[in-house]
Amino acid sequence: MWFKVLIALNILLIIVSLASGLFFLSKDSSEKTRVVKSLTVRVVLSVSLILLLIIGYYTGAIQPNAVM
C-alpha cells in the first residue's frame, strides 16, 4: 500500500510543478530561469514516476488490470 501512496504523491508533485511552471510563465517576466527550473523538476519527477512504476511491476507491488 505504501508503494501506491508514493506513486500518488509523485503524481501530485508533478501537477504542482506543472502549475508553478504555468504561473512563472504567465506572471513572472523578470527572471526566466524559474520556468526552466520548474520544467527540470517536472521532467525529473516524471522519470522517477516511470522508474517507480517499473520497479513496482517487477517486484509485484503493483499489478496491471486483467481487462479482456
DSSP file (Angstrom, degrees, kcal/mol; ACC not computed):
  #  RESIDUE AA STRUCTURE BP1 BP2  ACC     N-H-->O    O-->H-N    N-H-->O    O-->H-N    TCO  KAPPA ALPHA  PHI   PSI    X-CA   Y-CA   Z-CA
    1    1 A M     >        0   0    0      0, 0.0     4,-1.7     0, 0.0     3,-0.3   0.000 360.0 360.0 360.0 -37.2    0.0    0.0    0.0
    2    2 A W  H  >  +     0   0    0      1,-0.2     4,-2.0     2,-0.2     5,-0.1   0.807 360.0  58.6 -64.4 -27.4    2.8    2.4    0.8
    3    3 A F  H  > S+     0   0    0      2,-0.2     4,-1.9     1,-0.2    -1,-0.2   0.895 104.9  48.6 -69.1 -39.0    4.1    2.0   -2.8
    4    4 A K  H  > S+     0   0    0     -3,-0.3     4,-2.5     2,-0.2    -2,-0.2   0.860 110.0  52.4 -67.4 -35.5    0.8    3.2   -4.2
    5    5 A V  H  X S+     0   0    0     -4,-1.7     4,-2.5     2,-0.2    -2,-0.2   0.896 107.8  51.8 -65.5 -39.8    0.9    6.2   -1.9
    6    6 A L  H  X S+     0   0    0     -4,-2.0     4,-1.9     2,-0.2    -2,-0.2   0.886 110.7  48.0 -63.3 -39.6    4.4    7.0   -3.1
    7    7 A I  H  X S+     0   0    0     -4,-1.9     4,-2.2     2,-0.2    -2,-0.2   0.921 112.0  48.9 -67.2 -44.3    3.2    6.9   -6.7
    8    8 A A  H  X S+     0   0    0     -4,-2.5     4,-2.2     1,-0.2    -2,-0.2   0.889 110.7  50.9 -63.0 -39.4    0.2    9.1   -5.9
    9    9 A L  H  X S+     0   0    0     -4,-2.5     4,-2.3     2,-0.2    -1,-0.2   0.892 108.9  51.8 -64.2 -39.7    2.5   11.6   -4.1
   10   10 A N  H  X S+     0   0    0     -4,-1.9     4,-1.9     2,-0.2    -2,-0.2   0.905 109.7  49.0 -63.7 -42.0    4.8   11.7   -7.1
   11   11 A I  H  X S+     0   0    0     -4,-2.2     4,-2.0     2,-0.2    -2,-0.2   0.903 110.3  51.6 -64.2 -40.5    1.8   12.4   -9.4
   12   12 A L  H  X S+     0   0    0     -4,-2.2     4,-2.2     1,-0.2    -2,-0.2   0.902 108.8  50.4 -62.8 -41.1    0.7   15.2   -7.1
   13   13 A L  H  X S+     0   0    0     -4,-2.3     4,-2.3     1,-0.2    -1,-0.2   0.854 107.7  54.1 -66.0 -34.2    4.2   16.8   -7.1
   14   14 A I  H  X S+     0   0    0     -4,-1.9     4,-2.2     2,-0.2    -1,-0.2   0.911 109.1  48.2 -64.0 -41.9    4.2   16.6  -10.9
   15   15 A I  H  X S+     0   0    0     -4,-2.0     4,-2.3     2,-0.2    -2,-0.2   0.898 111.3  50.0 -66.0 -40.5    0.9   18.5  -11.0
   16   16 A V  H  X S+     0   0    0     -4,-2.2     4,-2.4     2,-0.2    -2,-0.2   0.905 111.1  49.5 -63.6 -41.4    2.2   21.1   -8.5
   17   17 A S  H  X S+     0   0    0     -4,-2.3     4,-2.2     2,-0.2    -2,-0.2   0.883 110.1  51.2 -65.2 -38.0    5.3   21.6  -10.6
   18   18 A L  H  X S+     0   0    0     -4,-2.2     4,-2.0     2,-0.2    -2,-0.2   0.914 111.1  48.1 -64.1 -42.8    3.2   22.0  -13.8
   19   19 A A  H  X S+     0   0    0     -4,-2.3     4,-2.2     2,-0.2    -2,-0.2   0.894 111.3  49.5 -66.2 -39.9    1.1   24.6  -12.1
   20   20 A S  H  X S+     0   0    0     -4,-2.4     4,-2.8     2,-0.2     5,-0.2   0.891 109.6  52.1 -68.3 -36.6    4.1   26.5  -10.8
   21   21 A G  H  X S+     0   0    0     -4,-2.2     4,-2.2     2,-0.2    -1,-0.2   0.902 109.9  49.2 -62.9 -40.6    5.6   26.5  -14.3
   22   22 A L  H  X S+     0   0    0     -4,-2.0     4,-2.0     2,-0.2     5,-0.2   0.899 111.7  49.3 -64.9 -40.2    2.4   27.9  -15.7
   23   23 A F  H  X>S+     0   0    0     -4,-2.2     4,-2.8     2,-0.2     5,-0.7   0.941 112.6  46.3 -63.6 -47.5    2.4   30.6  -13.1
   24   24 A F  H  X5S+     0   0    0     -4,-2.8     4,-0.7     1,-0.2    -2,-0.2   0.867 112.7  51.5 -64.4 -35.5    6.0   31.6  -13.7
   25   25 A L  H  <5S+     0   0    0     -4,-2.2    -1,-0.2    -5,-0.2    -2,-0.2   0.882 119.5  33.6 -68.6 -38.1    5.5   31.6  -17.5
   26   26 A S  H  <5S+     0   0    0     -4,-2.0    -2,-0.2    -5,-0.1    -1,-0.2   0.833 131.7  23.2 -89.9 -33.0    2.4   33.8  -17.3
   27   27 A K  H  <5S+     0   0    0     -4,-2.8     2,-0.8    -5,-0.2    -3,-0.2   0.782 104.4  72.8-106.7 -31.9    3.2   36.2  -14.4
   28   28 A D     << +     0   0    0     -4,-0.7    -1,-0.1    -5,-0.7     7,-0.1  -0.765  41.7 154.7 -96.6 109.3    6.9   36.3  -13.8
   29   29 A S        +     0   0    0     -2,-0.8     3,-0.2     1,-0.1    -1,-0.2   0.494  61.1  71.5-107.8  -5.5    8.7   38.3  -16.5
   30   30 A S  S    S+     0   0    0      1,-0.3     2,-0.5     2,-0.0    -1,-0.1   0.894 104.1  29.9 -80.4 -39.6   11.8   39.4  -14.6
   31   31 A E    >   -     0   0    0      1,-0.1     3,-0.7    -7,-0.1     4,-0.3  -0.948  57.8-175.1-128.7 112.7   13.6   36.1  -14.3
   32   32 A K  T >> S+     0   0    0     -2,-0.5     4,-1.0     1,-0.2     3,-0.7   0.618  74.0  77.2 -81.9 -13.2   13.2   33.4  -17.0
   33   33 A T  H 3> S+     0   0    0      1,-0.2     4,-2.4     2,-0.2    -1,-0.2   0.713  80.5  70.0 -73.3 -17.6   15.2   30.7  -15.3
   34   34 A R  H <> S+     0   0    0     -3,-0.7     4,-2.1     2,-0.2    -1,-0.2   0.869  97.5  50.7 -66.6 -35.0   12.4   29.9  -12.9
   35   35 A V  H <> S+     0   0    0     -3,-0.7     4,-2.2    -4,-0.3    -1,-0.2   0.910 110.9  48.6 -67.0 -41.6   10.4   28.4  -15.8
   36   36 A V  H  X S+     0   0    0     -4,-1.0     4,-2.4     2,-0.2    -2,-0.2   0.898 110.9  50.1 -65.9 -40.6   13.4   26.3  -16.8
   37   37 A K  H  X S+     0   0    0     -4,-2.4     4,-2.4     2,-0.2    -1,-0.2   0.898 110.2  50.5 -64.5 -39.8   13.9   25.1  -13.2
   38   38 A S  H  X S+     0   0    0     -4,-2.1     4,-2.2     2,-0.2    -2,-0.2   0.898 110.9  48.7 -65.0 -39.9   10.2   24.2  -13.0
   39   39 A L  H  X S+     0   0    0     -4,-2.2     4,-2.3     2,-0.2    -2,-0.2   0.896 110.4  51.6 -65.6 -39.8   10.4   22.2  -16.2
   40   40 A T  H  X S+     0   0    0     -4,-2.4     4,-2.3     2,-0.2    -2,-0.2   0.913 109.7  49.0 -63.2 -43.1   13.5   20.4  -15.0
   41   41 A V  H  X S+     0   0    0     -4,-2.4     4,-2.5     1,-0.2    -1,-0.2   0.913 111.2  50.3 -62.5 -42.5   11.8   19.4  -11.8
   42   42 A R  H  X S+     0   0    0     -4,-2.2     4,-2.2     2,-0.2    -2,-0.2   0.894 110.5  48.9 -64.8 -39.9    8.8   18.1  -13.7
   43   43 A V  H  X S+     0   0    0     -4,-2.3     4,-2.3     2,-0.2    -1,-0.2   0.914 112.0  48.6 -66.0 -42.5   11.0   16.1  -16.0
   44   44 A V  H  X S+     0   0    0     -4,-2.3     4,-2.3     1,-0.2    -2,-0.2   0.912 112.4  48.7 -64.1 -42.0   12.9   14.6  -13.1
   45   45 A L  H  X S+     0   0    0     -4,-2.5     4,-2.0     2,-0.2    -1,-0.2   0.880 110.7  51.2 -65.3 -37.4    9.7   13.7  -11.3
   46   46 A S  H  X S+     0   0    0     -4,-2.2     4,-2.1     2,-0.2    -2,-0.2   0.901 110.4  48.2 -66.8 -40.7    8.2   12.2  -14.4
   47   47 A V  H  X S+     0   0    0     -4,-2.3     4,-2.4     1,-0.2    -2,-0.2   0.902 111.3  50.5 -65.3 -40.5   11.3   10.0  -14.9
   48   48 A S  H  X S+     0   0    0     -4,-2.3     4,-2.4     2,-0.2    -2,-0.2   0.859 108.4  53.3 -66.6 -33.3   11.1    8.9  -11.3
   49   49 A L  H  X S+     0   0    0     -4,-2.0     4,-2.4     2,-0.2    -2,-0.2   0.923 109.0  48.3 -65.1 -43.9    7.4    8.1  -11.7
   50   50 A I  H  X S+     0   0    0     -4,-2.1     4,-2.2     1,-0.2    -2,-0.2   0.918 112.6  48.6 -62.3 -42.9    8.2    5.8  -14.6
   51   51 A L  H  X S+     0   0    0     -4,-2.4     4,-2.7     1,-0.2     5,-0.2   0.897 110.1  51.7 -64.6 -39.4   11.0    4.1  -12.7
   52   52 A L  H  X S+     0   0    0     -4,-2.4     4,-2.7     2,-0.2    -2,-0.2   0.902 110.0  49.4 -62.4 -40.9    8.7    3.6   -9.7
   53   53 A L  H  X S+     0   0    0     -4,-2.4     4,-2.0     2,-0.2    -2,-0.2   0.903 112.6  47.0 -65.8 -40.5    6.1    2.0  -11.9
   54   54 A I  H  X S+     0   0    0     -4,-2.2     4,-2.3     2,-0.2    -2,-0.2   0.935 114.7  46.1 -66.3 -45.7    8.7   -0.3  -13.5
   55   55 A I  H  X S+     0   0    0     -4,-2.7     4,-2.1     1,-0.2     6,-0.3   0.909 112.6  51.2 -63.6 -42.1   10.1   -1.3  -10.1
   56   56 A G  H  X>S+     0   0    0     -4,-2.7     6,-1.8    -5,-0.2     5,-1.3   0.866 110.6  48.8 -63.9 -36.5    6.6   -1.8   -8.7
   57   57 A Y  H  <5S+     0   0    0     -4,-2.0     3,-0.3     4,-0.2    -2,-0.2   0.931 113.9  44.7 -68.4 -45.8    5.6   -4.0  -11.5
   58   58 A Y  H  <5S+     0   0    0     -4,-2.3    -2,-0.2     1,-0.2    -1,-0.2   0.794 115.8  46.4 -73.2 -27.4    8.7   -6.2  -11.3
   59   59 A T  H  <5S-     0   0    0     -4,-2.1    -1,-0.2    -5,-0.2    -2,-0.2   0.604 111.9-118.1 -87.4 -11.4    8.6   -6.5   -7.5
   60   60 A G  T  <5S+     0   0    0     -4,-0.8    -3,-0.2    -3,-0.3    -4,-0.1   0.559  78.9 124.1  88.5   8.5    4.9   -7.3   -7.5
   61   61 A A  S   <S+     0   0    0     -5,-1.3     2,-0.3    -6,-0.3    -4,-0.2   0.827  80.7  26.6 -71.3 -30.9    3.9   -4.2   -5.5
   62   62 A I  S    S-     0   0    0     -6,-1.8    -2,-0.3    -9,-0.1    -1,-0.1  -0.962  73.1-162.6-128.2 150.4    1.5   -3.2   -8.3
   63   63 A Q        -     0   0    0     -2,-0.3     2,-0.1    -3,-0.1     3,-0.1  -0.984  21.9-115.5-132.7 143.1   -0.3   -5.4  -10.8
   64   64 A P        -     0   0    0      0, 0.0     2,-0.2     0, 0.0     0, 0.0  -0.371  38.4-100.8 -72.8 157.1   -1.9   -4.4  -14.1
   65   65 A N        -     0   0    0      1,-0.1     2,-1.1    -2,-0.1     0, 0.0  -0.556  23.1-136.3 -76.3 141.8   -5.7   -4.9  -14.5
   66   66 A A        +     0   0    0     -2,-0.2     2,-0.5    -3,-0.1    -1,-0.1  -0.638  38.9 164.7 -98.0  74.1   -6.7   -8.0  -16.5
   67   67 A V              0   0    0     -2,-1.1    -2,-0.0     1,-0.1     0, 0.0  -0.809 360.0 360.0 -95.9 126.1   -9.4   -6.5  -18.6
   68   68 A M              0   0    0     -2,-0.5    -1,-0.1     0, 0.0    -2,-0.0   0.378 360.0 360.0-120.5 360.0  -10.5   -8.5  -21.6
